[in-house]
Amino acid sequence: MNRSATFLLALVIGTSVFAAEVPVFKNGRPPAVDARAVIVIDMANGDVLYERDADLVIPPASLTKIMTMMVALDAVDSGKIALTDRITITKQDATLPYRSSLMYLQEGMSVPFDDLLRGMAVISGNDAALTVARVLAGSSTAFAELMNAQADRMGLSETRFVEPSGLSENNLTTAREMALLARAYLLRNPASLADYHSRTTMNFPRADVMPPGVDPPAIKILLQSTNKLLFSYDGCDGLKTGYIDESGYNLVATAERDGTRFIVVTLGGTGGPSGREKAGRALLDWAFSAWRTVRPSVPELPAIRTWGGATGTVSLSYADSTVFTVPTKLATGVSARVEAETEIEAPVTAGTKLGRVIFTSGSSIVRRIDIVASTDVPLGNLFVRLRDSLVRFFRRLFVRS
């Protein structure tokens, strides 16, 4: 990260690039935690609030399932599969190594696709992940190609997958890229928190999924979430835990309070599930005490005059979200000041910077956001250009006199 007075944030969503100038705040450090790599970002813009060895490459373990679920939910959105579609479980789906996290699929079961996603999110079911991969791509290897294509589109250069569950140490990522993936996943699938990740238990297996002729369990079985912060941390509603010997204990945790949401990633913990939970709690506690997301009032931007253009004005827009995160001590009394052009010569290209809005709290500048042209304005015809040239000539003449 650039450690000068300000740095340029570039956030790519689809094909649009948004820019904001963000002060580097000196806002303290969280307590030391048990992890080889750590990052804390805000959900509002993905601003990095704290990082330590965030680019260290480490196997994600079951954090892999965040990408698996992203690809799966994309398939649902595109109509390739429906959440209600029944999936017949094969012997291959239900055969996994010792110590593997399972939702206990059995050969011959008929399981709604939605249950497979919930099995990944709640109990970290590796059998669910392999089944989803088989159904959507034919094999885990082919599904991994879809995962890597998604990573490439997101610019995650260090993140690579060889299978969808996280069992392999050849899956690789960094804390920074896992945070970016988690944020992108939540932006694309905001309902996933309520539908899957905030659930603390899952009733499985049930009578309606059992193979023909096989009786359901005599008692109701509730599979419990591996993310213990869901049970004990106010506002926590996701996202994923992971462990394999080669990586240690990994966590992506997210929590929201009063309109402020953070994403915390810890990779490579050694203190077991309790140490992972303690690390997530400490980082979230620090984030909620030190930072707050603000939503200051911003003026409506007027259209400005374009000279010689096919249209006489061009509309303006803010180039980035006017919702952002600042130190708690600066969160009250944030105000906006607009500095923008009043006229411009055509042609104008959409996205051309025509000003900026400056946000302040007291004497401190807390953010600058570009003001840009919302649309293209091509050159007008010869008559329009001649007319506007004459108008500007006489205007300058009379202003000078």
Residue pairs with C-beta under 8 A, 6 or more apart in sequence:
1 7
1 48
1 51
2 8
3 24
4 24
5 23
5 24
6 21
6 22
6 23
6 24
6 368
7 21
7 22
7 24
8 19
8 20
8 21
9 18
9 19
9 20
9 21
9 22
9 45
9 46
9 47
9 320
10 17
10 18
10 19
11 17
11 18
11 45
11 46
11 320
12 155
13 187
17 351
18 319
18 320
18 321
19 319
19 320
19 370
20 45
20 319
20 320
20 324
20 367
20 368
20 369
20 370
21 356
21 367
21 368
21 369
22 47
22 324
22 367
22 368
23 364
23 365
23 366
23 367
25 326
25 327
27 49
27 290
27 291
27 327
28 286
28 290
29 50
30 40
30 50
30 282
30 283
30 286
30 287
30 290
31 282
31 286
33 266
33 269
33 278
33 279
33 282
33 283
34 249
34 266
34 269
34 270
34 271
34 275
34 276
34 278
34 279
35 266
35 267
35 268
35 269
35 279
36 53
36 56
36 58
36 248
36 267
36 268
36 269
37 52
37 53
37 54
37 55
37 56
37 58
37 174
37 175
37 265
37 266
37 267
37 268
38 50
38 51
38 52
38 53
38 54
38 175
38 264
38 265
38 266
38 267
38 279
38 283
39 48
39 50
39 51
39 52
39 54
39 175
39 176
39 179
39 264
39 265
40 48
40 49
40 50
40 51
40 262
40 263
40 264
40 265
40 283
40 286
40 287
41 47
41 48
41 49
41 179
41 183
41 262
41 263
42 49
42 260
42 261
42 262
42 263
42 291
42 293
42 324
42 325
43 183
43 186
43 254
43 256
43 261
43 262
43 263
43 293
44 261
44 293
44 321
44 323
44 324
44 325
45 320
45 321
45 323
45 324
45 325
46 179
46 180
46 183
47 324
47 325
48 54
48 176
49 262
49 287
49 290
49 291
49 325
50 283
50 286
50 287
51 175
51 176
53 175
54 174
54 175
54 176
54 179
54 265
55 158
55 174
55 175
55 176
56 174
56 175
56 267
56 268
57 158
57 172
57 173
57 174
58 172
58 173
58 174
58 175
58 247
58 248
58 250
58 267
58 268
59 166
59 168
59 169
59 170
59 171
59 172
59 173
59 244
59 246
59 247
60 159
60 166
60 171
60 172
60 173
60 178
60 242
60 247
60 250
60 267
61 166
61 171
61 242
61 243
61 244
61 247
61 250
62 101
62 124
62 126
62 165
62 166
62 226
62 240
62 241
62 242
62 243
62 250
63 166
63 173
63 178
63 240
63 241
63 242
63 250
63 251
63 252
64 129
64 161
64 163
64 164
64 165
64 166
64 171
64 242
65 120
65 121
65 124
65 129
65 164
65 165
65 166
65 240
66 178
66 181
66 182
66 185
66 239
66 240
66 252
67 147
67 150
67 151
67 159
67 161
67 164
67 181
67 185
68 120
68 129
68 132
68 133
68 143
68 147
68 164
68 165
69 117
69 120
69 121
69 185
69 189
69 192
69 196
70 150
70 181
70 184
70 185
70 188
70 189
71 136
71 143
71 146
71 147
71 150
72 113
72 117
72 132
72 136
73 117
73 188
73 189
73 192
74 150
74 188
75 81
75 136
76 82
76 83
76 113
80 136
81 113
81 135
81 136
82 113
83 112
83 113
83 114
83 117
84 112
84 113
84 114
85 112
85 113
86 110
86 111
86 112
86 113
87 110
87 111
87 112
87 113
87 116
87 131
87 135
88 108
88 109
88 110
89 105
89 106
89 107
89 108
89 109
89 110
89 111
89 131
90 107
90 131
90 134
91 107
92 130
92 134
93 105
93 107
93 127
93 130
93 131
93 134
94 105
94 106
94 107
94 127
96 102
96 126
96 127
96 130
96 167
97 167
100 126
100 127
100 165
100 167
101 123
101 124
101 125
101 126
101 226
102 123
102 125
102 126
102 127
103 115
103 116
103 119
103 120
103 122
103 123
103 125
103 127
103 128
103 202
103 204
103 223
104 127
104 204
104 205
104 223
105 111
105 119
105 125
105 127
105 128
105 131
106 205
106 210
106 211
106 214
107 211
108 211
108 212
108 214
109 205
109 209
109 210
109 211
110 209
110 211
111 131
111 209
112 209
113 132
113 135
115 128
115 204
115 209
116 125
116 128
116 131
116 132
117 128
117 132
117 196
118 195
118 196
118 199
118 202
119 125
119 127
119 128
119 202
119 204
119 223
120 128
120 129
120 132
120 196
121 192
121 196
121 197
121 199
121 240
122 196
122 199
122 200
122 201
122 202
122 223
122 224
122 225
122 226
123 202
123 204
123 223
123 224
123 225
123 226
124 226
124 240
124 241
124 242
126 165
126 166
126 167
129 164
129 165
129 166
130 140
130 163
130 164
130 165
132 143
132 164
133 139
133 140
133 142
133 143
133 144
133 163
133 164
134 140
134 143
136 143
136 146
137 143
137 145
137 146
140 163
140 164
140 165
141 162
141 163
143 163
143 164
144 161
144 162
144 163
144 164
147 161
147 164
148 160
148 161
151 159
151 160
151 161
151 181
154 180
154 181
154 184
156 173
156 177
156 180
156 181
157 177
158 172
158 173
158 174
158 177
159 172
159 173
159 174
159 177
159 178
159 181
160 170
160 171
160 172
160 173
161 171
162 168
162 170
162 171
163 171
166 242
166 244
167 244
169 244
169 246
169 247
173 181
173 267
174 267
175 265
175 266
175 267
176 265
178 252
178 265
178 267
179 252
179 263
179 265
182 239
182 240
182 252
182 254
182 263
182 265
183 263
185 192
186 192
186 193
186 238
186 239
186 254
186 263
192 238
193 237
193 238
193 239
193 254
194 237
197 227
197 237
197 238
197 239
197 240
198 230
198 237
198 238
199 225
200 224
200 225
200 230
200 231
201 222
201 223
201 224
201 225
202 222
202 223
203 220
203 221
203 222
203 223
204 221
204 223
205 216
205 217
205 221
206 216
207 216
210 216
225 231
226 241
226 273
227 236
227 238
227 239
227 240
227 241
227 251
227 253
228 273
228 277
229 236
229 253
229 255
229 277
229 280
229 281
229 284
230 236
230 237
230 238
232 277
232 281
233 253
233 255
233 280
233 281
233 284
234 255
234 257
235 255
235 256
235 257
235 288
236 253
236 254
236 255
236 284
237 254
237 255
237 256
238 252
238 253
238 254
239 252
239 253
239 254
239 263
240 251
240 252
241 249
241 250
241 251
241 252
241 273
241 276
242 249
242 250
242 251
243 249
243 250
243 273
247 267
247 268
248 267
248 268
248 269
248 270
249 266
249 268
249 269
249 270
249 271
249 272
249 273
249 275
249 276
250 265
250 266
250 267
250 268
250 269
250 276
251 264
251 265
251 266
251 269
251 276
251 277
251 279
251 280
252 263
252 264
252 265
253 263
253 264
253 280
253 283
253 284
254 261
254 262
254 263
254 264
255 261
255 262
255 284
255 288
257 288
259 293
259 295
260 288
260 291
260 292
260 293
260 325
261 293
262 284
262 287
262 288
262 291
264 280
264 283
264 284
264 287
266 276
266 279
266 280
266 283
269 275
269 276
269 279
271 278
271 279
289 328
290 327
290 328
291 325
291 326
291 327
291 328
292 325
292 326
292 327
292 328
292 331
293 323
293 324
293 325
294 323
294 324
294 325
294 326
294 331
294 334
295 322
295 323
296 322
296 334
296 335
296 336
296 359
297 335
297 336
298 318
298 322
298 336
298 357
299 336
299 338
301 315
301 316
301 317
301 318
301 338
301 340
301 371
302 316
303 313
303 314
303 315
303 316
304 313
304 314
304 316
304 340
304 341
304 342
304 343
304 344
304 354
305 312
305 313
305 342
305 343
305 344
306 312
306 313
306 314
306 343
306 344
306 345
306 346
306 348
306 377
307 343
307 344
307 345
307 346
307 388
307 389
307 392
308 345
308 346
308 379
308 380
308 384
308 385
308 388
308 389
309 346
309 347
309 348
309 377
309 378
309 379
309 380
309 384
310 346
310 377
310 378
310 379
310 380
310 381
310 384
311 377
314 344
314 348
314 354
314 373
314 374
314 375
314 377
315 373
315 374
315 375
316 340
316 354
316 355
316 371
316 372
316 373
316 374
317 371
317 372
317 374
318 357
318 369
318 370
318 371
318 372
319 351
319 353
319 369
319 370
319 371
319 372
320 369
320 370
322 336
322 357
322 359
322 369
324 359
324 366
324 367
326 334
326 361
326 366
326 367
330 361
330 362
330 364
330 366
331 361
332 361
333 361
333 362
334 359
334 360
334 361
334 366
335 359
335 360
335 361
336 357
336 358
336 359
337 357
337 358
337 359
337 360
338 355
338 356
338 357
338 358
338 371
339 355
339 356
339 357
339 358
340 354
340 355
340 356
340 371
341 354
341 355
344 354
346 377
346 378
346 379
346 380
347 376
347 377
347 378
347 379
348 373
348 376
348 377
349 373
349 376
350 372
350 373
350 374
350 375
350 376
351 372
351 373
352 372
352 373
353 370
353 371
353 372
354 371
354 372
354 373
355 370
355 371
356 368
356 369
356 370
356 371
357 368
357 369
357 371
358 365
358 367
358 368
359 365
359 366
359 367
359 368
359 369
360 366
379 385
380 388
